[in-house]
């Protein structure tokens, strides 16, 4: 009897929260400014829609600054934000999944994360089709802008000193309200239809670096619940290190308080590496509130350990022992990969930039995450690089002074300088150089793009350069031998669930066309 009463009370509380949310936190207006064809894909035709969302929240929400902001006639606080949709047209066929991409410093990232081609990696902000992966598979994509000065109109007030201050935490409420509206609502308060009505059965959020930290902080602070409804069923989080995003505060602008992060110039910056460092810490707090956390995949790269203290996301603030990974989470380290891929060498970086294309792993794990959300199909187990304590051999961002027991660790390396264990792409299994080392100087850009150091092609060349690493021709007797090793590594990775067949073909094609072995065709122009 006591259990029944307890469950009843819980149900009434959930209903109360739900009703309170519906009354005081919602999207009130959807504005469609333009609709244009986006392209034709395996799933059909797509359109690109640009518009705006307007909404309102209760001043009683747990967001700093709301108690000082004027309310409207309904006693609520208003906001507005930019929205971009890439979705099937009437002639297209969606697969039921909505990917909500969290823009990074006002720049969309979904196309760069999932549709980027191998030869020239996409940068954030592009809406180019690229490989068409997301659209071929029938995904709808929403870019919901949340950041001060970057597409979001956040509520503000004037403080005692006469400064205008913005309630930056409303960015989390925007993402929550937009996620629920786009996936669940039939229309806005004026009756304007939701373009995605009837197309969405599940919602997955994606964030990279700054916006990966956004998603973890969003979850930690309770914004993945709209009353008794969960906003995101899954989260795909890229290269977020061990950090959170310090926007649960009021800021004076013009930039977001989440625009910066600790770096080699300012290693003691506060607000990013604080109490909750591991995903276990976050999940524990979420579950303590009675929430069911989303299924999550967290992907890290080699440079995240040198420049973003990623090891603290495994160990927490003390010691070198990895903390348990929650059942709803998978963590994958992409060995030898950089935090960000760039198409050309930045002028101020002294070493060649890293070239290991990790977007094939992004695509494969995204599909595995969607299968996990949809059918509870178990994804590959977490796969992490072997770590060791950082030394002075490779410049590494040290632990902050306010975490005196924290130990920064970096990937263990083989004799070629390549990282051990983790998710190993074919280009690392059969390498042509050393991938993912630290670059110099340790500026914001150079410390995140990593480096690539090619092997000498022949033995004489490496001996002349006093390079202890075996040359290409010492490793691989012929191009066929090299391509065979790449093919086998790709087949293994596909079998393990980290590579798709389409990407396997691209990787083998790139290996088969290398000119490092010279012209191996004895009769290139037969008659």
C-alpha positions as CSV (number, residue, x, y, z in Angstrom):
1,X,0.0,0.0,0.0
2,X,2.8,2.4,0.9
3,X,4.5,1.6,-2.4
4,X,1.3,2.3,-4.3
5,X,0.9,5.7,-2.6
6,X,4.5,6.5,-3.2
7,X,4.1,5.8,-6.9
8,X,0.9,7.8,-7.0
9,X,2.7,10.8,-5.5
10,X,5.5,10.5,-8.0
11,X,3.0,10.4,-10.9
12,X,1.1,13.4,-9.5
13,X,4.4,15.3,-9.2
14,X,5.4,14.4,-12.7
15,X,2.0,15.5,-14.0
16,X,2.4,18.8,-12.1
17,X,5.8,19.4,-13.5
18,X,4.5,18.6,-17.0
19,X,1.6,20.9,-16.7
20,X,3.8,23.7,-15.3
21,X,6.2,23.2,-18.2
22,X,3.4,23.4,-20.8
23,X,2.1,26.6,-19.3
24,X,5.4,28.4,-18.8
25,X,8.0,27.0,-21.2
26,X,7.1,26.6,-24.8
27,X,7.8,27.7,-28.4
28,X,5.1,30.2,-29.2
29,X,5.9,31.2,-32.8
30,X,7.6,29.6,-35.7
31,X,8.6,31.9,-38.6
32,X,9.6,30.4,-41.9
33,X,11.7,32.8,-43.9
34,X,12.8,30.7,-46.8
35,X,12.5,27.2,-48.3
36,X,14.7,26.0,-51.1
37,X,15.6,22.7,-52.7
38,X,18.6,21.0,-51.0
39,X,19.2,18.0,-53.3
40,X,18.1,14.5,-54.2
41,X,19.5,11.5,-52.3
42,X,18.9,7.8,-51.9
43,X,16.0,8.6,-49.6
44,X,14.4,11.2,-51.9
45,X,14.3,14.9,-52.2
46,X,15.4,17.3,-49.4
47,X,14.7,21.0,-48.7
48,X,16.6,23.6,-46.6
49,X,14.4,25.8,-44.5
50,X,15.6,28.9,-42.7
51,X,13.5,30.5,-40.0
52,X,13.1,31.7,-36.4
53,X,11.7,30.3,-33.2
54,X,10.1,32.5,-30.5
55,X,9.4,31.1,-27.1
56,X,8.9,32.0,-23.4
57,X,9.8,30.5,-20.1
58,X,8.8,31.0,-16.5
59,X,10.9,33.4,-14.4
60,X,10.9,30.7,-11.8
61,X,13.1,28.4,-13.8
62,X,16.5,27.7,-12.2
63,X,18.4,30.0,-14.5
64,X,20.6,32.8,-13.1
65,X,19.2,36.3,-13.8
66,X,15.6,35.4,-14.6
67,X,14.4,37.0,-11.4
68,X,15.6,40.4,-12.6
69,X,14.1,40.3,-16.1
70,X,10.7,41.9,-16.9
71,X,7.9,39.5,-17.8
72,X,5.3,39.8,-20.5
73,X,1.5,40.0,-20.0
74,X,1.4,36.3,-19.3
75,X,4.0,36.6,-16.6
76,X,6.7,34.9,-18.7
77,X,10.1,35.8,-20.2
78,X,10.5,35.8,-23.9
79,X,13.4,34.8,-26.2
80,X,14.0,34.2,-29.9
81,X,16.5,32.2,-31.9
82,X,17.6,31.3,-35.4
83,X,16.6,27.9,-36.9
84,X,17.7,25.9,-39.9
85,X,16.2,22.6,-41.0
86,X,17.5,20.2,-43.6
87,X,14.6,17.7,-44.1
88,X,12.8,15.5,-46.6
89,X,10.4,17.4,-48.9
90,X,7.0,15.9,-49.8
91,X,8.8,13.6,-52.2
92,X,11.4,12.6,-49.6
93,X,11.3,9.8,-47.1
94,X,12.7,10.3,-43.6
95,X,13.7,7.4,-41.3
96,X,11.9,8.9,-38.3
97,X,15.1,10.3,-36.6
98,X,15.7,14.0,-36.0
99,X,19.3,15.0,-35.4
100,X,19.5,18.3,-33.5
101,X,22.9,19.8,-34.1
102,X,24.2,22.3,-31.5
103,X,26.0,25.1,-33.5
104,X,29.5,25.9,-32.3
105,X,30.1,29.6,-31.9
106,X,27.3,30.2,-34.3
107,X,28.5,27.7,-36.9
108,X,26.5,24.6,-37.8
109,X,28.5,21.3,-37.5
110,X,26.4,18.4,-38.7
111,X,27.6,18.5,-42.3
112,X,31.2,18.6,-41.2
113,X,30.8,15.8,-38.6
114,X,28.9,13.4,-40.8
115,X,29.0,14.5,-44.5
116,X,32.7,15.5,-44.8
117,X,34.6,14.0,-47.7
118,X,38.1,12.5,-47.2
119,X,40.2,14.6,-49.5
120,X,39.1,18.0,-48.2
121,X,37.5,18.0,-44.8
122,X,34.5,20.3,-44.2
123,X,34.8,23.1,-41.7
124,X,32.1,24.1,-39.3
125,X,29.5,26.5,-40.8
126,X,29.0,24.7,-44.1
127,X,25.7,23.5,-45.4
128,X,27.3,21.7,-48.4
129,X,25.9,18.2,-49.2
130,X,29.3,16.5,-49.2
131,X,29.0,12.7,-49.1
132,X,25.2,13.1,-48.4
133,X,25.4,10.5,-45.7
134,X,22.8,12.0,-43.4
135,X,20.3,12.5,-46.2
136,X,21.0,9.2,-47.9
137,X,20.0,7.5,-44.6
138,X,16.9,9.6,-44.2
139,X,17.8,11.8,-41.3
140,X,16.2,15.2,-40.6
141,X,18.6,17.8,-39.3
142,X,17.8,20.9,-37.1
143,X,20.3,23.6,-36.3
144,X,19.1,25.3,-33.2
145,X,21.1,28.4,-32.3
146,X,21.5,29.1,-28.6
147,X,24.6,31.3,-28.0
148,X,24.8,34.9,-27.0
149,X,25.8,37.0,-30.1
150,X,25.5,34.0,-32.4
151,X,21.8,33.8,-33.5
152,X,20.1,33.7,-30.2
153,X,18.2,36.7,-28.7
154,X,18.6,36.1,-25.0
155,X,16.6,38.0,-22.3
156,X,18.5,40.7,-20.4
157,X,18.4,43.2,-17.6
158,X,20.3,46.3,-16.5
159,X,22.3,45.7,-13.3
160,X,23.1,48.2,-10.5
161,X,26.1,49.4,-12.3
162,X,24.1,50.2,-15.4
163,X,25.5,47.3,-17.4
164,X,23.3,45.2,-19.6
165,X,23.5,41.6,-18.5
166,X,22.2,38.5,-20.5
167,X,20.7,35.4,-18.9
168,X,23.0,33.0,-20.9
169,X,21.5,29.9,-19.3
170,X,18.4,30.5,-21.4
171,X,20.4,28.9,-24.2
172,X,19.8,25.6,-22.5
173,X,16.0,26.3,-22.3
174,X,16.0,27.2,-26.0
175,X,17.5,23.8,-26.9
176,X,15.1,22.0,-24.6
177,X,12.0,23.8,-25.9
178,X,13.0,23.6,-29.5
179,X,13.8,19.9,-29.2
180,X,10.4,19.2,-27.8
181,X,8.5,21.4,-30.2
182,X,10.2,20.0,-33.4
183,X,9.8,16.4,-32.3
184,X,6.4,16.5,-30.6
185,X,4.3,19.5,-31.5
186,X,1.8,19.7,-34.3
187,X,1.8,23.5,-34.5
188,X,2.8,26.7,-32.7
189,X,0.4,28.8,-30.6
190,X,-0.8,30.6,-33.7
191,X,-1.6,27.4,-35.5
192,X,1.3,27.5,-37.9
193,X,2.2,23.8,-38.6
194,X,5.5,22.3,-37.4
195,X,7.2,21.2,-40.7
196,X,8.4,18.0,-39.0
197,X,4.9,17.0,-37.7
198,X,4.6,13.3,-38.0
199,X,8.1,12.7,-39.2
200,X,9.9,12.2,-35.9
201,X,9.9,9.1,-33.7
202,X,13.2,9.7,-31.9
203,X,15.6,12.6,-31.3
204,X,19.4,12.6,-31.1
205,X,21.6,15.6,-30.2
206,X,25.1,16.2,-31.6
207,X,27.8,18.5,-30.3
208,X,31.5,19.0,-30.9
209,X,34.1,20.5,-28.6
210,X,32.4,23.6,-27.1
211,X,28.9,22.2,-27.9
212,X,29.9,18.7,-26.7
213,X,30.4,20.5,-23.3
214,X,27.1,22.2,-23.9
215,X,25.3,18.9,-24.1
216,X,26.9,17.5,-21.0
217,X,26.1,20.6,-19.0
218,X,22.6,20.6,-20.5
219,X,22.1,17.1,-19.2
220,X,23.7,17.8,-15.8
221,X,21.4,20.8,-15.1
222,X,18.2,19.0,-15.9
223,X,17.3,20.5,-19.3
224,X,16.9,17.1,-21.0
225,X,13.5,16.9,-19.3
226,X,10.5,18.9,-20.3
227,X,8.1,18.0,-17.5
228,X,7.9,14.2,-17.7
229,X,9.1,14.1,-21.3
230,X,12.7,13.4,-22.2
231,X,14.0,15.8,-24.9
232,X,16.9,13.8,-26.4
233,X,16.9,10.0,-26.6
234,X,20.5,9.9,-27.6
235,X,23.6,12.2,-27.6
236,X,26.6,12.0,-29.9
237,X,29.3,14.0,-28.1
238,X,32.6,14.8,-29.8
239,X,36.0,15.8,-28.4
240,X,34.6,17.6,-25.3
241,X,37.5,16.7,-23.1
242,X,36.6,16.6,-19.4
243,X,34.9,20.0,-19.5
244,X,31.5,21.6,-18.9
245,X,30.2,24.9,-20.4
246,X,30.1,27.9,-18.0
247,X,26.9,29.6,-19.2
248,X,24.7,29.1,-16.2
249,X,25.5,32.8,-15.3
250,X,24.7,36.3,-16.6
251,X,27.2,37.8,-19.0
252,X,27.7,41.3,-20.4
253,X,28.5,40.1,-23.9
254,X,29.1,40.7,-26.7
255,X,30.5,37.1,-26.7
256,X,29.3,34.1,-24.8
257,X,30.8,33.2,-21.5
258,X,31.3,29.7,-23.0
259,X,33.4,31.1,-25.9
260,X,36.8,30.3,-24.2
261,X,38.3,27.3,-22.5
262,X,41.5,26.6,-20.5
263,X,44.5,26.6,-22.8
264,X,48.3,26.9,-22.7
265,X,48.0,30.8,-22.5
266,X,45.3,30.6,-19.7
267,X,45.5,27.2,-18.0
268,X,43.9,28.4,-14.8
269,X,40.6,29.5,-16.4
270,X,37.7,28.5,-14.1
271,X,34.3,27.2,-14.9
272,X,35.2,24.3,-17.3
273,X,37.1,21.8,-15.2
274,X,35.2,21.8,-11.9
275,X,33.3,19.2,-9.8
276,X,31.8,17.0,-12.5
277,X,34.6,15.7,-14.7
278,X,33.5,12.2,-15.8
279,X,30.3,11.2,-17.5
280,X,29.8,8.9,-14.5
281,X,29.6,11.9,-12.3
282,X,27.0,13.5,-14.5
283,X,24.9,10.4,-15.0
284,X,24.8,9.8,-11.2
285,X,23.3,13.2,-10.6
286,X,20.8,12.7,-13.4
287,X,19.6,9.4,-12.1
288,X,19.5,10.8,-8.5
289,X,16.8,13.1,-9.8
290,X,14.8,10.2,-11.0
291,X,15.5,10.8,-14.7
292,X,16.4,8.2,-17.3
293,X,19.5,9.5,-19.0
294,X,19.9,9.3,-22.8
295,X,22.1,6.8,-24.5
296,X,25.4,8.5,-25.2
297,X,28.5,8.1,-27.2
298,X,31.6,10.2,-26.3
299,X,34.4,10.3,-28.8
300,X,37.9,11.7,-28.1
301,X,41.1,12.1,-30.1
302,X,44.8,12.0,-29.4
303,X,45.1,15.8,-29.3
304,X,42.3,16.1,-26.7
305,X,44.6,14.4,-24.2
306,X,47.5,16.8,-24.8
307,X,45.5,20.0,-25.1
308,X,42.2,19.5,-23.3
309,X,42.9,17.4,-20.3
310,X,40.7,14.6,-21.7
311,X,42.2,12.0,-19.3
312,X,40.3,13.7,-16.4
313,X,37.1,12.6,-18.2
314,X,38.2,9.1,-17.5
315,X,39.8,9.3,-14.1
316,X,38.2,12.4,-12.4
317,X,40.2,14.8,-10.3
318,X,42.4,12.2,-8.5
319,X,44.8,9.4,-9.5
320,X,45.2,7.5,-12.7
321,X,42.4,4.8,-12.4
322,X,39.6,5.0,-14.9
323,X,36.2,5.4,-13.3
324,X,33.3,3.1,-14.3
325,X,31.5,3.9,-17.5
326,X,27.7,4.0,-17.0
327,X,25.6,1.4,-18.8
328,X,24.0,4.1,-21.0
329,X,27.4,5.4,-22.2
330,X,30.1,4.3,-24.7
331,X,33.4,6.0,-24.9
332,X,35.7,5.7,-27.9
333,X,39.2,7.1,-28.3
334,X,40.1,7.6,-32.0
335,X,43.9,6.9,-31.8
336,X,46.1,9.3,-33.7
337,X,43.3,11.7,-34.7
338,X,43.3,15.4,-34.2
339,X,40.7,17.5,-32.4
340,X,39.9,19.2,-35.7
341,X,40.7,18.4,-39.3
342,X,41.8,21.3,-41.5
343,X,42.1,21.4,-45.3
344,X,45.4,23.2,-45.4
345,X,48.4,24.1,-43.2
346,X,47.9,27.1,-40.9
347,X,50.7,29.6,-41.4
348,X,51.7,29.9,-37.8
349,X,52.0,26.2,-37.1
350,X,55.6,24.8,-37.5
351,X,54.7,21.2,-38.1
352,X,52.5,19.7,-40.9
353,X,48.9,19.4,-39.6
354,X,47.3,16.1,-38.7
355,X,45.6,14.3,-41.6
356,X,43.9,11.2,-40.1
357,X,40.3,11.4,-41.3
358,X,38.1,10.3,-38.3
359,X,34.7,11.1,-39.9
360,X,34.2,7.4,-41.0
361,X,34.1,6.6,-37.3
362,X,31.7,9.5,-36.7
363,X,29.3,8.1,-39.3
364,X,29.5,4.5,-38.2
365,X,29.1,5.3,-34.5
366,X,26.2,7.6,-35.2
367,X,24.3,4.7,-36.9
368,X,25.2,2.4,-34.0
369,X,23.8,5.1,-31.6
370,X,20.6,5.4,-33.5
371,X,20.2,1.6,-33.6
372,X,20.8,1.5,-29.8
373,X,18.1,4.2,-29.3
374,X,15.6,2.6,-31.7
375,X,15.9,-1.1,-31.1
376,X,18.2,-1.4,-28.1
377,X,20.8,-3.1,-30.3
378,X,23.9,-3.2,-28.2
379,X,26.8,-1.1,-29.8
380,X,30.5,-1.9,-29.6
381,X,31.9,-1.8,-26.1
382,X,33.9,1.2,-25.1
383,X,37.4,1.3,-26.6
384,X,40.0,3.5,-25.1
385,X,43.7,4.3,-25.7
386,X,46.3,3.2,-23.2
387,X,47.5,6.2,-21.1
388,X,50.6,7.2,-19.1
389,X,51.4,10.2,-17.0
390,X,52.3,13.2,-19.1
391,X,56.0,14.1,-19.2
392,X,58.0,17.1,-20.5
393,X,58.7,15.2,-23.7
394,X,55.5,16.4,-25.3
395,X,53.9,19.8,-24.3
396,X,50.8,19.0,-22.4
397,X,48.2,21.3,-20.8
398,X,48.8,20.8,-17.0
399,X,46.2,20.2,-14.4
400,X,44.7,23.4,-12.9
401,X,45.9,24.5,-9.5
402,X,42.4,24.2,-8.0
403,X,42.5,20.4,-8.7
404,X,45.7,19.5,-6.7
405,X,45.2,15.8,-7.0
406,X,44.5,15.6,-10.7
407,X,46.9,13.7,-12.8
408,X,47.1,14.5,-16.6
409,X,47.7,11.5,-18.7
410,X,48.4,11.2,-22.4
411,X,48.4,8.3,-24.9
412,X,51.1,5.6,-24.7
413,X,53.0,5.5,-28.0
414,X,54.7,2.8,-30.0
415,X,58.2,3.1,-31.5
416,X,56.8,5.1,-34.4
417,X,55.2,7.6,-32.1
418,X,51.6,6.4,-32.8
419,X,49.1,5.9,-30.0
420,X,48.3,2.4,-28.7
421,X,44.9,0.8,-28.4
422,X,41.7,2.7,-29.0
423,X,39.7,2.8,-32.2
424,X,42.4,2.3,-34.9
425,X,41.7,3.5,-38.4
426,X,43.4,1.6,-41.3
427,X,45.7,4.5,-41.8
428,X,47.1,4.0,-38.3
429,X,47.2,0.2,-38.5
430,X,49.2,0.4,-41.7
431,X,50.8,3.8,-41.2
432,X,52.7,6.0,-43.6
433,X,53.8,8.3,-40.8
434,X,53.3,9.4,-37.2
435,X,49.7,10.6,-36.6
436,X,48.3,13.0,-34.0
437,X,51.3,14.4,-32.2
438,X,51.4,17.8,-30.6
439,X,52.0,20.8,-32.9
440,X,53.9,24.0,-32.1
441,X,53.6,26.6,-31.0
442,X,50.8,25.7,-28.5
443,X,48.4,28.4,-29.7
444,X,44.6,27.7,-29.7
445,X,44.7,26.5,-33.3
446,X,48.1,24.6,-33.5
447,X,47.5,22.7,-30.2
448,X,44.2,21.4,-31.6
449,X,45.0,20.5,-35.1
450,X,47.8,18.1,-34.1
451,X,50.7,17.1,-36.4
452,X,51.6,14.5,-39.0
453,X,55.2,13.4,-39.6
454,X,55.6,11.3,-42.8
455,X,58.0,8.3,-42.9
456,X,60.9,8.5,-45.3
457,X,60.0,6.7,-48.5
458,X,63.3,4.7,-48.7
459,X,65.9,3.5,-46.3
460,X,68.7,5.8,-47.6
461,X,66.5,8.9,-47.1
462,X,65.7,8.0,-43.4
463,X,69.4,7.2,-42.7
464,X,70.4,10.6,-44.2
465,X,67.8,12.3,-41.9
466,X,68.8,10.1,-38.9
467,X,65.2,9.0,-38.6
468,X,64.8,5.8,-36.5
469,X,61.4,5.0,-38.0
470,X,61.4,2.4,-40.8
471,X,60.9,3.8,-44.2
472,X,57.8,3.1,-46.3
473,X,59.5,0.6,-48.6
474,X,61.1,-1.2,-45.6
475,X,57.6,-1.7,-44.1
476,X,55.8,-2.6,-47.3
477,X,57.6,-4.6,-50.0
478,X,55.1,-3.4,-52.6
479,X,52.0,-1.3,-53.1
480,X,50.0,-4.5,-53.1
481,X,51.4,-5.4,-49.7
482,X,50.4,-2.0,-48.4
483,X,47.0,-2.0,-49.9
484,X,46.4,-5.6,-48.6
485,X,47.2,-4.5,-45.0
486,X,44.8,-1.5,-45.4
487,X,42.1,-3.7,-46.8
488,X,42.4,-6.2,-43.9
489,X,42.4,-3.4,-41.3
490,X,39.3,-1.8,-42.9
491,X,37.5,-5.2,-42.9
492,X,38.3,-5.7,-39.2
493,X,37.1,-2.3,-38.3
494,X,33.9,-2.7,-40.3
495,X,33.3,-6.1,-38.5
496,X,33.8,-4.4,-35.2
497,X,31.1,-1.8,-36.0
498,X,33.4,1.3,-36.4
499,X,33.4,1.5,-40.2
500,X,30.7,1.5,-43.0
501,X,31.2,-0.3,-46.3
502,X,31.0,2.9,-48.3
503,X,33.9,4.4,-46.2
504,X,35.8,1.1,-46.5
505,X,35.8,1.5,-50.3
506,X,37.0,5.1,-50.1
507,X,39.9,4.2,-47.8
508,X,41.0,1.3,-50.0
509,X,40.8,3.5,-53.1
510,X,43.0,6.1,-51.4
511,X,45.6,3.5,-50.5
512,X,45.5,1.9,-54.0
513,X,46.2,5.2,-55.7
514,X,49.2,6.2,-53.6
515,X,52.3,7.1,-55.6
516,X,54.8,6.4,-52.9
517,X,55.8,3.1,-54.5
518,X,56.4,4.7,-58.0
519,X,54.7,3.6,-61.2
520,X,54.1,-0.1,-60.8
521,X,52.2,-0.5,-64.1
522,X,54.7,-2.1,-66.5
523,X,52.7,-1.1,-69.5
524,X,50.8,2.0,-68.7
525,X,49.6,2.7,-72.3
526,X,48.9,-0.6,-74.0
527,X,47.9,-0.8,-77.7
